[in-house]
Amino acid sequence: MADGRKTSFTRSFQGVLTRRAFLAASSGLSAAALLPASASAVAFPVPEMLPLEREDYADARRRFRTDLVNKGPSPEKSEPLGTPPGARRVFYRGGPDGSIELIAWLSHYQPSAKLKPAVVFLHGGNATGEGHWELMKPYWEAGFVVLHPSFRGENGQAGNFSGFYDETADALAAARYLEALPGFDKDRLFLAGHSNGGTLAILAAMTRKFRAAAPISAGVNAWRFFSRYDREIRFDAADPREFIMRSSVCFGPSLKCPTLLLRGTEERPFDKDHQLLIDRARSAGVSIDAKLLPGNHNGVVPAAVLESIRFFNEVAA
């Protein structure tokens, strides 16, 4: 990474940059990506009480297909992906049908008789870059194999951006890719992610079982998210099911592994939504907790990565 980009990336963890500026610093995004979200141009009803779905999320996904009324790439303009230091560039078949070839970065490791734990880390925003990969360093230093996937429509890749739904299928496909590799303990496959990646991590952990999940600054309420970022709506906003299938809070009992929700003390207050998810998951006997760490939305990430390592080791002990 060039010195100027390193400096800008560091400042993002000091609270200087906004969410979109952080993406620009870490992913090489254009100035257009720094524009603020528009005033809501898409009208959709927001429920007073967030619905609780009785159907398991994995079963619901098998029956549901998102209706994309506006097809195209990710809303974040970004550079094509290279290969950052400490990573090996690999390709996985994204989506439920494996029809899209997507790039992922895999940490260097040598398979041995002593199996290693592994973590799939899902990046924030709607594009990735070397700045995101730098955040993974504590994982491989702690002995984890790390896979950092990109998603459909990002960084000039094929596929249509959907706003969390089909990207969840990509995240699950990336986990299957990692499972097929030699040298790691399949009983210690963990999942983490930040911001949009945290949102995807919860949805993925509701679809299949990981050893544990640590979403960082995750959104659990799609109505809340898309009312703020309405430019990212690509689906039929008149269909409430589209929002339900992107809202993990509606499927709390579907969580399939121990989960720790991590968030910065200076972030916008999502306590009510997170607590509702926790209450609904615990009603089904799921081990789930939340922890606040010092910092804002971007600044909390380094400490949260370290906390996720502690949590994963504790669960696996």
Contacts in CASP RR format, 6 or more apart in sequence:
PFRMAT RR
TARGET T0000
AUTHOR 0000-0000-0000
METHOD contacts of the structure
MODEL  1
MADGRKTSFTRSFQGVLTRRAFLAASSGLSAAALLPASASAVAFPVPEML
PLEREDYADARRRFRTDLVNKGPSPEKSEPLGTPPGARRVFYRGGPDGSI
ELIAWLSHYQPSAKLKPAVVFLHGGNATGEGHWELMKPYWEAGFVVLHPS
FRGENGQAGNFSGFYDETADALAAARYLEALPGFDKDRLFLAGHSNGGTL
AILAAMTRKFRAAAPISAGVNAWRFFSRYDREIRFDAADPREFIMRSSVC
FGPSLKCPTLLLRGTEERPFDKDHQLLIDRARSAGVSIDAKLLPGNHNGV
VPAAVLESIRFFNEVAA
1 9 0 8 1.000
1 84 0 8 1.000
1 130 0 8 1.000
1 131 0 8 1.000
1 134 0 8 1.000
5 25 0 8 1.000
5 26 0 8 1.000
5 28 0 8 1.000
5 130 0 8 1.000
5 131 0 8 1.000
8 17 0 8 1.000
8 21 0 8 1.000
8 24 0 8 1.000
8 25 0 8 1.000
9 22 0 8 1.000
9 25 0 8 1.000
9 26 0 8 1.000
9 131 0 8 1.000
9 134 0 8 1.000
11 17 0 8 1.000
11 25 0 8 1.000
12 21 0 8 1.000
12 22 0 8 1.000
12 25 0 8 1.000
12 26 0 8 1.000
12 298 0 8 1.000
12 299 0 8 1.000
13 298 0 8 1.000
13 299 0 8 1.000
13 301 0 8 1.000
13 302 0 8 1.000
14 299 0 8 1.000
15 295 0 8 1.000
15 296 0 8 1.000
15 298 0 8 1.000
15 299 0 8 1.000
17 24 0 8 1.000
17 25 0 8 1.000
17 298 0 8 1.000
18 34 0 8 1.000
19 125 0 8 1.000
19 195 0 8 1.000
19 297 0 8 1.000
19 298 0 8 1.000
20 29 0 8 1.000
20 33 0 8 1.000
20 34 0 8 1.000
20 35 0 8 1.000
20 36 0 8 1.000
20 76 0 8 1.000
21 34 0 8 1.000
22 298 0 8 1.000
23 29 0 8 1.000
23 33 0 8 1.000
23 76 0 8 1.000
23 78 0 8 1.000
23 124 0 8 1.000
23 125 0 8 1.000
23 126 0 8 1.000
23 127 0 8 1.000
24 30 0 8 1.000
24 31 0 8 1.000
24 33 0 8 1.000
24 34 0 8 1.000
25 131 0 8 1.000
26 128 0 8 1.000
26 129 0 8 1.000
26 130 0 8 1.000
26 131 0 8 1.000
26 132 0 8 1.000
27 76 0 8 1.000
27 78 0 8 1.000
27 79 0 8 1.000
27 127 0 8 1.000
27 128 0 8 1.000
27 129 0 8 1.000
27 131 0 8 1.000
27 132 0 8 1.000
27 155 0 8 1.000
28 78 0 8 1.000
28 79 0 8 1.000
28 129 0 8 1.000
29 76 0 8 1.000
29 77 0 8 1.000
29 78 0 8 1.000
29 127 0 8 1.000
30 77 0 8 1.000
30 78 0 8 1.000
32 77 0 8 1.000
33 75 0 8 1.000
33 76 0 8 1.000
33 77 0 8 1.000
33 78 0 8 1.000
37 228 0 8 1.000
37 229 0 8 1.000
37 230 0 8 1.000
37 231 0 8 1.000
38 230 0 8 1.000
38 231 0 8 1.000
40 227 0 8 1.000
40 230 0 8 1.000
41 230 0 8 1.000
42 226 0 8 1.000
42 230 0 8 1.000
42 233 0 8 1.000
42 237 0 8 1.000
43 237 0 8 1.000
44 223 0 8 1.000
44 226 0 8 1.000
44 227 0 8 1.000
44 237 0 8 1.000
44 238 0 8 1.000
44 240 0 8 1.000
44 243 0 8 1.000
45 240 0 8 1.000
46 223 0 8 1.000
46 227 0 8 1.000
47 223 0 8 1.000
47 240 0 8 1.000
50 221 0 8 1.000
50 223 0 8 1.000
50 247 0 8 1.000
50 249 0 8 1.000
50 250 0 8 1.000
50 273 0 8 1.000
50 276 0 8 1.000
51 244 0 8 1.000
51 250 0 8 1.000
52 250 0 8 1.000
52 252 0 8 1.000
52 280 0 8 1.000
53 60 0 8 1.000
53 244 0 8 1.000
53 250 0 8 1.000
53 251 0 8 1.000
53 254 0 8 1.000
56 251 0 8 1.000
56 253 0 8 1.000
56 254 0 8 1.000
57 203 0 8 1.000
57 206 0 8 1.000
57 207 0 8 1.000
57 248 0 8 1.000
57 251 0 8 1.000
57 254 0 8 1.000
58 206 0 8 1.000
58 207 0 8 1.000
58 208 0 8 1.000
58 254 0 8 1.000
60 245 0 8 1.000
60 251 0 8 1.000
61 168 0 8 1.000
61 207 0 8 1.000
61 245 0 8 1.000
64 241 0 8 1.000
64 245 0 8 1.000
66 162 0 8 1.000
66 165 0 8 1.000
66 166 0 8 1.000
66 235 0 8 1.000
66 242 0 8 1.000
66 245 0 8 1.000
67 235 0 8 1.000
67 236 0 8 1.000
67 239 0 8 1.000
67 242 0 8 1.000
68 160 0 8 1.000
68 162 0 8 1.000
68 234 0 8 1.000
68 235 0 8 1.000
69 234 0 8 1.000
69 235 0 8 1.000
69 236 0 8 1.000
70 233 0 8 1.000
70 234 0 8 1.000
71 160 0 8 1.000
71 234 0 8 1.000
72 153 0 8 1.000
72 159 0 8 1.000
72 160 0 8 1.000
72 161 0 8 1.000
72 234 0 8 1.000
73 153 0 8 1.000
73 154 0 8 1.000
73 156 0 8 1.000
73 159 0 8 1.000
73 160 0 8 1.000
73 161 0 8 1.000
74 126 0 8 1.000
74 127 0 8 1.000
74 151 0 8 1.000
74 153 0 8 1.000
74 154 0 8 1.000
74 155 0 8 1.000
74 161 0 8 1.000
75 126 0 8 1.000
75 161 0 8 1.000
75 231 0 8 1.000
75 232 0 8 1.000
76 125 0 8 1.000
76 126 0 8 1.000
76 127 0 8 1.000
76 154 0 8 1.000
77 127 0 8 1.000
78 127 0 8 1.000
78 128 0 8 1.000
78 129 0 8 1.000
78 154 0 8 1.000
78 155 0 8 1.000
78 156 0 8 1.000
79 129 0 8 1.000
79 155 0 8 1.000
80 155 0 8 1.000
80 156 0 8 1.000
81 89 0 8 1.000
81 103 0 8 1.000
81 128 0 8 1.000
81 129 0 8 1.000
81 150 0 8 1.000
81 155 0 8 1.000
81 157 0 8 1.000
82 89 0 8 1.000
82 103 0 8 1.000
83 89 0 8 1.000
83 105 0 8 1.000
84 105 0 8 1.000
84 129 0 8 1.000
84 130 0 8 1.000
84 131 0 8 1.000
84 133 0 8 1.000
84 134 0 8 1.000
86 107 0 8 1.000
86 108 0 8 1.000
86 133 0 8 1.000
86 140 0 8 1.000
87 105 0 8 1.000
87 106 0 8 1.000
87 107 0 8 1.000
87 108 0 8 1.000
87 133 0 8 1.000
87 148 0 8 1.000
88 105 0 8 1.000
88 106 0 8 1.000
88 107 0 8 1.000
88 108 0 8 1.000
89 103 0 8 1.000
89 104 0 8 1.000
89 105 0 8 1.000
89 106 0 8 1.000
90 103 0 8 1.000
90 104 0 8 1.000
90 105 0 8 1.000
90 106 0 8 1.000
90 177 0 8 1.000
91 101 0 8 1.000
91 102 0 8 1.000
91 103 0 8 1.000
91 104 0 8 1.000
92 101 0 8 1.000
92 102 0 8 1.000
92 104 0 8 1.000
92 149 0 8 1.000
92 173 0 8 1.000
92 174 0 8 1.000
92 176 0 8 1.000
92 177 0 8 1.000
93 99 0 8 1.000
93 100 0 8 1.000
93 101 0 8 1.000
93 102 0 8 1.000
93 173 0 8 1.000
93 177 0 8 1.000
94 100 0 8 1.000
94 101 0 8 1.000
94 102 0 8 1.000
94 152 0 8 1.000
94 169 0 8 1.000
94 170 0 8 1.000
94 173 0 8 1.000
94 174 0 8 1.000
95 152 0 8 1.000
95 166 0 8 1.000
95 169 0 8 1.000
95 170 0 8 1.000
95 172 0 8 1.000
95 173 0 8 1.000
96 169 0 8 1.000
96 172 0 8 1.000
96 173 0 8 1.000
98 173 0 8 1.000
100 152 0 8 1.000
100 157 0 8 1.000
100 158 0 8 1.000
100 159 0 8 1.000
100 170 0 8 1.000
101 158 0 8 1.000
102 149 0 8 1.000
102 150 0 8 1.000
102 151 0 8 1.000
102 152 0 8 1.000
102 157 0 8 1.000
102 158 0 8 1.000
102 170 0 8 1.000
102 174 0 8 1.000
103 149 0 8 1.000
103 150 0 8 1.000
103 155 0 8 1.000
103 157 0 8 1.000
104 147 0 8 1.000
104 148 0 8 1.000
104 149 0 8 1.000
104 150 0 8 1.000
104 174 0 8 1.000
104 177 0 8 1.000
105 133 0 8 1.000
105 146 0 8 1.000
105 147 0 8 1.000
105 148 0 8 1.000
106 145 0 8 1.000
106 146 0 8 1.000
106 147 0 8 1.000
106 148 0 8 1.000
106 178 0 8 1.000
106 181 0 8 1.000
107 136 0 8 1.000
107 139 0 8 1.000
107 140 0 8 1.000
107 144 0 8 1.000
107 145 0 8 1.000
107 146 0 8 1.000
107 147 0 8 1.000
108 140 0 8 1.000
109 116 0 8 1.000
109 140 0 8 1.000
109 145 0 8 1.000
109 183 0 8 1.000
109 184 0 8 1.000
111 181 0 8 1.000
111 182 0 8 1.000
111 183 0 8 1.000
111 184 0 8 1.000
112 183 0 8 1.000
115 183 0 8 1.000
115 184 0 8 1.000
115 185 0 8 1.000
115 188 0 8 1.000
116 143 0 8 1.000
116 144 0 8 1.000
116 145 0 8 1.000
116 183 0 8 1.000
116 184 0 8 1.000
116 185 0 8 1.000
116 188 0 8 1.000
117 143 0 8 1.000
117 144 0 8 1.000
117 145 0 8 1.000
117 184 0 8 1.000
117 185 0 8 1.000
117 188 0 8 1.000
117 189 0 8 1.000
117 190 0 8 1.000
117 211 0 8 1.000
117 312 0 8 1.000
117 316 0 8 1.000
118 144 0 8 1.000
118 145 0 8 1.000
118 146 0 8 1.000
118 147 0 8 1.000
118 178 0 8 1.000
118 184 0 8 1.000
118 185 0 8 1.000
118 188 0 8 1.000
118 189 0 8 1.000
118 190 0 8 1.000
119 139 0 8 1.000
119 144 0 8 1.000
119 145 0 8 1.000
119 146 0 8 1.000
119 147 0 8 1.000
119 189 0 8 1.000
119 190 0 8 1.000
119 191 0 8 1.000
119 192 0 8 1.000
119 308 0 8 1.000
119 312 0 8 1.000
120 147 0 8 1.000
120 148 0 8 1.000
120 149 0 8 1.000
120 171 0 8 1.000
120 174 0 8 1.000
120 175 0 8 1.000
120 178 0 8 1.000
120 189 0 8 1.000
120 190 0 8 1.000
120 191 0 8 1.000
120 192 0 8 1.000
121 135 0 8 1.000
121 136 0 8 1.000
121 139 0 8 1.000
121 146 0 8 1.000
121 147 0 8 1.000
121 148 0 8 1.000
121 192 0 8 1.000
121 193 0 8 1.000
122 149 0 8 1.000
122 171 0 8 1.000
122 191 0 8 1.000
122 192 0 8 1.000
122 193 0 8 1.000
122 194 0 8 1.000
122 196 0 8 1.000
122 197 0 8 1.000
122 198 0 8 1.000
122 200 0 8 1.000
122 201 0 8 1.000
122 204 0 8 1.000
123 129 0 8 1.000
123 132 0 8 1.000
123 148 0 8 1.000
123 150 0 8 1.000
123 193 0 8 1.000
123 194 0 8 1.000
123 196 0 8 1.000
123 197 0 8 1.000
124 132 0 8 1.000
124 193 0 8 1.000
124 194 0 8 1.000
124 195 0 8 1.000
124 196 0 8 1.000
124 197 0 8 1.000
124 198 0 8 1.000
125 195 0 8 1.000
125 196 0 8 1.000
125 197 0 8 1.000
126 154 0 8 1.000
126 161 0 8 1.000
126 163 0 8 1.000
126 196 0 8 1.000
126 232 0 8 1.000
127 150 0 8 1.000
127 154 0 8 1.000
127 155 0 8 1.000
128 148 0 8 1.000
128 150 0 8 1.000
128 154 0 8 1.000
128 155 0 8 1.000
129 155 0 8 1.000
132 148 0 8 1.000
133 148 0 8 1.000
135 194 0 8 1.000
135 301 0 8 1.000
135 302 0 8 1.000
135 305 0 8 1.000
136 146 0 8 1.000
136 148 0 8 1.000
136 305 0 8 1.000
138 302 0 8 1.000
138 305 0 8 1.000
138 306 0 8 1.000
138 309 0 8 1.000
139 146 0 8 1.000
139 305 0 8 1.000
139 309 0 8 1.000
140 146 0 8 1.000
142 309 0 8 1.000
142 313 0 8 1.000
144 190 0 8 1.000
144 309 0 8 1.000
144 312 0 8 1.000
145 178 0 8 1.000
145 181 0 8 1.000
145 183 0 8 1.000
145 184 0 8 1.000
147 174 0 8 1.000
147 175 0 8 1.000
147 177 0 8 1.000
147 178 0 8 1.000
149 170 0 8 1.000
149 171 0 8 1.000
149 174 0 8 1.000
150 157 0 8 1.000
151 167 0 8 1.000
151 170 0 8 1.000
151 171 0 8 1.000
152 158 0 8 1.000
152 159 0 8 1.000
152 160 0 8 1.000
152 161 0 8 1.000
152 162 0 8 1.000
152 166 0 8 1.000
152 167 0 8 1.000
152 170 0 8 1.000
153 159 0 8 1.000
153 160 0 8 1.000
153 161 0 8 1.000
154 161 0 8 1.000
160 166 0 8 1.000
160 234 0 8 1.000
161 167 0 8 1.000
161 232 0 8 1.000
161 234 0 8 1.000
162 234 0 8 1.000
162 235 0 8 1.000
163 232 0 8 1.000
163 233 0 8 1.000
163 234 0 8 1.000
163 235 0 8 1.000
163 246 0 8 1.000
164 196 0 8 1.000
164 199 0 8 1.000
164 200 0 8 1.000
164 203 0 8 1.000
164 222 0 8 1.000
164 246 0 8 1.000
165 235 0 8 1.000
165 242 0 8 1.000
165 245 0 8 1.000
165 246 0 8 1.000
167 200 0 8 1.000
168 200 0 8 1.000
168 203 0 8 1.000
168 204 0 8 1.000
168 207 0 8 1.000
171 197 0 8 1.000
171 200 0 8 1.000
171 201 0 8 1.000
171 203 0 8 1.000
171 204 0 8 1.000
172 204 0 8 1.000
172 207 0 8 1.000
172 208 0 8 1.000
175 189 0 8 1.000
175 191 0 8 1.000
175 204 0 8 1.000
175 208 0 8 1.000
175 210 0 8 1.000
178 184 0 8 1.000
178 189 0 8 1.000
179 186 0 8 1.000
179 189 0 8 1.000
187 211 0 8 1.000
188 211 0 8 1.000
188 312 0 8 1.000
188 316 0 8 1.000
189 210 0 8 1.000
189 211 0 8 1.000
190 210 0 8 1.000
190 211 0 8 1.000
190 212 0 8 1.000
190 213 0 8 1.000
190 214 0 8 1.000
190 308 0 8 1.000
190 312 0 8 1.000
191 201 0 8 1.000
191 204 0 8 1.000
191 205 0 8 1.000
191 210 0 8 1.000
191 212 0 8 1.000
191 213 0 8 1.000
191 214 0 8 1.000
191 257 0 8 1.000
192 198 0 8 1.000
192 201 0 8 1.000
192 213 0 8 1.000
192 214 0 8 1.000
192 215 0 8 1.000
192 216 0 8 1.000
192 305 0 8 1.000
192 308 0 8 1.000
193 200 0 8 1.000
193 201 0 8 1.000
193 214 0 8 1.000
193 215 0 8 1.000
193 216 0 8 1.000
193 218 0 8 1.000
194 216 0 8 1.000
194 217 0 8 1.000
194 301 0 8 1.000
194 304 0 8 1.000
195 216 0 8 1.000
195 217 0 8 1.000
195 218 0 8 1.000
195 297 0 8 1.000
197 215 0 8 1.000
197 218 0 8 1.000
198 215 0 8 1.000
198 216 0 8 1.000
198 217 0 8 1.000
198 218 0 8 1.000
198 219 0 8 1.000
199 215 0 8 1.000
199 218 0 8 1.000
199 219 0 8 1.000
199 220 0 8 1.000
199 225 0 8 1.000
199 246 0 8 1.000
199 248 0 8 1.000
201 213 0 8 1.000
201 214 0 8 1.000
201 215 0 8 1.000
201 218 0 8 1.000
202 213 0 8 1.000
202 215 0 8 1.000
202 218 0 8 1.000
202 219 0 8 1.000
202 220 0 8 1.000
202 248 0 8 1.000
202 255 0 8 1.000
202 259 0 8 1.000
202 277 0 8 1.000
203 246 0 8 1.000
203 248 0 8 1.000
204 210 0 8 1.000
204 213 0 8 1.000
205 213 0 8 1.000
205 215 0 8 1.000
205 255 0 8 1.000
205 256 0 8 1.000
205 257 0 8 1.000
205 259 0 8 1.000
206 248 0 8 1.000
206 251 0 8 1.000
206 252 0 8 1.000
206 254 0 8 1.000
206 255 0 8 1.000
206 256 0 8 1.000
207 254 0 8 1.000
207 256 0 8 1.000
208 256 0 8 1.000
209 256 0 8 1.000
209 257 0 8 1.000
210 256 0 8 1.000
210 257 0 8 1.000
211 257 0 8 1.000
211 258 0 8 1.000
211 312 0 8 1.000
211 315 0 8 1.000
211 316 0 8 1.000
212 257 0 8 1.000
212 258 0 8 1.000
212 259 0 8 1.000
212 260 0 8 1.000
212 311 0 8 1.000
212 312 0 8 1.000
212 315 0 8 1.000
212 316 0 8 1.000
213 255 0 8 1.000
213 257 0 8 1.000
213 258 0 8 1.000
213 259 0 8 1.000
213 260 0 8 1.000
214 259 0 8 1.000
214 260 0 8 1.000
214 262 0 8 1.000
214 304 0 8 1.000
214 307 0 8 1.000
214 308 0 8 1.000
214 311 0 8 1.000
214 312 0 8 1.000
215 259 0 8 1.000
215 261 0 8 1.000
215 262 0 8 1.000
216 262 0 8 1.000
216 263 0 8 1.000
216 300 0 8 1.000
216 301 0 8 1.000
216 304 0 8 1.000
216 305 0 8 1.000
216 308 0 8 1.000
217 262 0 8 1.000
217 263 0 8 1.000
217 264 0 8 1.000
217 267 0 8 1.000
217 297 0 8 1.000
217 300 0 8 1.000
217 301 0 8 1.000
217 304 0 8 1.000
218 248 0 8 1.000
218 261 0 8 1.000
218 263 0 8 1.000
219 225 0 8 1.000
219 248 0 8 1.000
219 270 0 8 1.000
219 273 0 8 1.000
220 247 0 8 1.000
220 248 0 8 1.000
220 249 0 8 1.000
220 270 0 8 1.000
220 273 0 8 1.000
220 274 0 8 1.000
220 276 0 8 1.000
220 277 0 8 1.000
221 247 0 8 1.000
221 249 0 8 1.000
221 270 0 8 1.000
221 273 0 8 1.000
222 242 0 8 1.000
222 243 0 8 1.000
222 244 0 8 1.000
222 246 0 8 1.000
222 247 0 8 1.000
223 243 0 8 1.000
223 247 0 8 1.000
224 270 0 8 1.000
224 273 0 8 1.000
225 246 0 8 1.000
226 232 0 8 1.000
226 233 0 8 1.000
226 237 0 8 1.000
226 243 0 8 1.000
235 242 0 8 1.000
236 242 0 8 1.000
237 243 0 8 1.000
244 250 0 8 1.000
248 277 0 8 1.000
249 273 0 8 1.000
249 276 0 8 1.000
249 277 0 8 1.000
249 280 0 8 1.000
252 277 0 8 1.000
252 280 0 8 1.000
252 281 0 8 1.000
252 284 0 8 1.000
252 286 0 8 1.000
253 280 0 8 1.000
253 281 0 8 1.000
253 283 0 8 1.000
253 284 0 8 1.000
253 286 0 8 1.000
254 284 0 8 1.000
255 281 0 8 1.000
255 284 0 8 1.000
255 286 0 8 1.000
255 288 0 8 1.000
256 286 0 8 1.000
258 286 0 8 1.000
258 287 0 8 1.000
258 288 0 8 1.000
258 315 0 8 1.000
259 281 0 8 1.000
259 286 0 8 1.000
259 287 0 8 1.000
259 288 0 8 1.000
259 289 0 8 1.000
260 288 0 8 1.000
260 289 0 8 1.000
260 290 0 8 1.000
260 291 0 8 1.000
260 307 0 8 1.000
260 308 0 8 1.000
260 311 0 8 1.000
261 274 0 8 1.000
261 277 0 8 1.000
261 278 0 8 1.000
261 288 0 8 1.000
261 289 0 8 1.000
261 290 0 8 1.000
261 291 0 8 1.000
262 290 0 8 1.000
262 291 0 8 1.000
262 293 0 8 1.000
262 300 0 8 1.000
262 304 0 8 1.000
262 307 0 8 1.000
262 308 0 8 1.000
263 270 0 8 1.000
263 274 0 8 1.000
263 290 0 8 1.000
263 291 0 8 1.000
263 292 0 8 1.000
263 293 0 8 1.000
263 300 0 8 1.000
264 292 0 8 1.000
264 293 0 8 1.000
264 294 0 8 1.000
264 295 0 8 1.000
264 296 0 8 1.000
264 297 0 8 1.000
264 299 0 8 1.000
264 300 0 8 1.000
264 304 0 8 1.000
265 292 0 8 1.000
265 293 0 8 1.000
265 294 0 8 1.000
265 295 0 8 1.000
265 300 0 8 1.000
266 294 0 8 1.000
266 295 0 8 1.000
266 296 0 8 1.000
266 297 0 8 1.000
267 295 0 8 1.000
267 296 0 8 1.000
267 297 0 8 1.000
267 300 0 8 1.000
268 297 0 8 1.000
274 290 0 8 1.000
275 290 0 8 1.000
277 288 0 8 1.000
278 288 0 8 1.000
278 289 0 8 1.000
278 290 0 8 1.000
281 288 0 8 1.000
282 288 0 8 1.000
291 307 0 8 1.000
293 300 0 8 1.000
293 303 0 8 1.000
293 304 0 8 1.000
293 307 0 8 1.000
294 300 0 8 1.000
294 303 0 8 1.000
295 303 0 8 1.000
END
